[in-house]
């Protein structure tokens, strides 16, 4: 979408959400969540290639890496649905 619109992407990370809504709780705790904004990411070199799957993966990876840096979280190369299934299998 950003490539087709020819606009920068501002990475954003929310801090403290896990403490308020752990995976094992149905009702969240009351508390504060932080929001951190990163520097805009310029993908203008890819504007002409907005429908190329390899380009889209590269841009997505750069955005996710910027969010990971802002949040301080570890990168896990697995989809959430697969991680949830793996947890179910361990029970």
N, C-alpha and C positions, 0 to 999 in steps of 0.2 A: 504494500500500500504506500509506504513512504517513498519507494523508488518510483512508482507511477506518479505520485503527487509531487515528486522532486523536492522533498523537504527533509531536513535533518531529523534524527531520532534522539530524543532526550531520555536516557535511561533513568529509571526510578526504582528504588528499593524500599521496601517497607521493613522496618526493624522492630523486633519484639512481638511479632504476631504469633510465633509458636508458643511463647510463654502464656499468652492469653487464650489460645485455642489449640491445646495439644491434641494430637490425633486420637487420644483415648477418651476425650471429653465431648459430650454432646452440647453442653452449655458453656459458652466462653466465660472467662473470668473478666472482671472489670479492671481496667488499667489503661496505660498509654501506649500508643504505637508511634514509632518514629518514621518519618519519610525523608529519604535522602535523594536529591536530584544530582545527576552527573552532568558532565559537559556534553553538549550536543555532538552527536556522531554524524560525520559527513560521509555520505555514500554517493556523492555526485558522479564519481567515476563509473558507477554501475547503472546510472539512469537509463541508458540505452539497452540494458540487458535485464529489464525488470521481470521477464517471464522465464528466464533460464533457471532451472532447478538448482544447478550448482552454485550460481550466484546467490540465489535466495538462501541456500543453506549457509554459505559463507557469511552473508550479512546477518542472518539469524544468530550464528555462532558468535559474531562480534558483539551483537547486542546483549546476548546472554552472558558473555564474559564480562562486559561492563557492569551488568546488574550484579553478577557474582562478586566483583570487586567492591562495589558499593555496599553490599550486604554483609560481606565477610563470610559468606557461606561456602561450603565445599561444593564443587561441581560434581554432580552424579550423572553419568551418561546412561540414564534409563528413564523411560516414561513413567509417570506417576501411577498409571493403571497397572503396569507391570510390577512396580514396587509393591503395590497393595496386594496383588495376587501372590507375590513371593512371601509377604508377611502372613497371609492366610495359610499358605502351605506349611509355615513353620509352627503354627498353632497346634 
